[in-house]
């Protein structure tokens, strides 16, 4: 209560961020038949990163094909 004994009405509003959709995926190297398992919230970009050599582990097994997501 306030000093003058008035009630203060207020509401608490919880704002939750929109949940992101995540993908689990399996890649197969076209070069050496190597498999790679990963997860991401942007499958198109992540797949491109793998084939552009931006991912250290998968760089030497390029090119990749997407087997499953």
ABEGO torsion letter per residue (X at the ends): XBAAGBBBBBBBBBBBBBBBBBBBBBBBBAAAGBBBBBBBABAAAAAAAAAAGABAAAAAAOBBBBABX
